[in-house]
Amino acid sequence: MLFFTLYEIISYLINIIVVVVIVQFVLSLLISFNVVNLHNNFVAAIWQAVNAILEPVLAPIRRIMPNTGSVDLSPMVLIIGLTIIQIVLKNLAYAAL
């Protein structure tokens, strides 16, 4: 029962990280298409906060991955990796019951 509770907590944290990655992706698209710009203090604050949260996680992935030019695939790799971890923990939690 304890392992299932730990799985639920970790799963919740993984879901939060995935949402932050999606927010970073959408915000980067809005910035690149000049819908919003970083001269707005609110947008700049959100952009800096999201990057401060994700950069420690994405930097090791970027070092391992080959250079693909202007396309950054590290957020997709992060989401896939977190989903795999979530599935493994879920199966372990159900096996422990």
C-alpha positions as CSV (number, residue, x, y, z in Angstrom):
1,M,0.0,0.0,0.0
2,L,2.9,2.4,0.8
3,F,4.4,1.8,-2.6
4,F,1.2,2.6,-4.3
5,T,1.0,5.9,-2.4
6,L,4.6,6.7,-3.5
7,Y,3.6,5.9,-7.1
8,E,0.7,8.3,-6.9
9,I,2.9,11.1,-5.6
10,I,5.6,10.5,-8.2
11,S,3.0,10.2,-10.9
12,Y,1.5,13.5,-9.9
13,L,5.0,15.2,-10.0
14,I,5.7,13.7,-13.4
15,N,2.4,15.1,-14.7
16,I,3.3,18.5,-13.5
17,I,6.7,18.3,-15.3
18,V,5.0,17.3,-18.5
19,V,2.6,20.2,-18.3
20,V,5.5,22.6,-17.7
21,V,7.3,21.1,-20.8
22,I,4.2,21.7,-22.9
23,V,3.9,25.3,-21.5
24,Q,7.5,25.9,-22.5
25,F,6.9,24.6,-26.0
26,V,3.7,26.7,-26.6
27,L,5.4,29.8,-25.1
28,S,8.4,29.3,-27.3
29,L,6.2,29.0,-30.4
30,L,4.3,32.2,-29.4
31,I,7.6,34.0,-28.9
32,S,9.1,32.8,-32.2
33,F,6.0,33.8,-34.2
34,N,6.0,37.2,-32.4
35,V,2.5,36.7,-30.9
36,V,4.1,37.7,-27.5
37,N,7.5,39.1,-26.9
38,L,10.0,39.1,-24.1
39,H,9.8,42.9,-23.6
40,N,6.6,42.3,-21.7
41,N,7.7,41.7,-18.1
42,F,5.0,39.1,-17.4
43,V,6.0,37.0,-20.4
44,A,9.7,37.4,-19.6
45,A,9.1,36.3,-16.0
46,I,7.1,33.2,-17.1
47,W,9.8,32.3,-19.7
48,Q,12.6,32.6,-17.2
49,A,10.7,30.6,-14.6
50,V,9.9,27.8,-17.0
51,N,13.5,27.7,-18.3
52,A,14.9,27.7,-14.7
53,I,12.7,24.7,-13.9
54,L,13.4,22.7,-17.0
55,E,17.0,23.5,-17.9
56,P,18.6,21.3,-15.2
57,V,16.6,18.3,-16.5
58,L,16.9,19.1,-20.2
59,A,20.7,19.9,-20.3
60,P,21.9,16.4,-19.7
61,I,19.5,15.1,-22.4
62,R,20.8,17.7,-24.8
63,R,24.4,16.6,-24.1
64,I,23.7,13.0,-24.9
65,M,21.5,13.6,-28.0
66,P,23.1,14.2,-31.4
67,N,22.9,17.8,-32.9
68,T,19.7,18.1,-35.0
69,G,20.2,21.7,-36.1
70,S,17.5,24.1,-35.0
71,V,15.1,21.4,-33.9
72,D,15.3,20.6,-30.2
73,L,14.0,17.1,-29.5
74,S,15.1,17.0,-25.8
75,P,11.6,17.9,-24.5
76,M,10.1,15.0,-26.4
77,V,12.7,12.6,-25.1
78,L,12.0,13.9,-21.5
79,I,8.3,13.3,-21.9
80,I,8.8,9.8,-23.3
81,G,11.3,9.0,-20.5
82,L,9.0,10.2,-17.8
83,T,6.1,8.3,-19.3
84,I,8.2,5.1,-19.3
85,I,9.2,5.7,-15.7
86,Q,5.5,6.2,-14.8
87,I,4.5,3.0,-16.5
88,V,7.2,1.0,-14.7
89,L,6.3,2.4,-11.3
90,K,2.6,1.7,-11.9
91,N,3.3,-1.9,-12.7
92,L,5.5,-2.3,-9.7
93,A,2.9,-0.7,-7.5
94,Y,0.2,-3.0,-8.7
95,A,2.6,-6.0,-8.3
96,A,3.2,-5.1,-4.7
97,L,-0.5,-5.2,-3.8
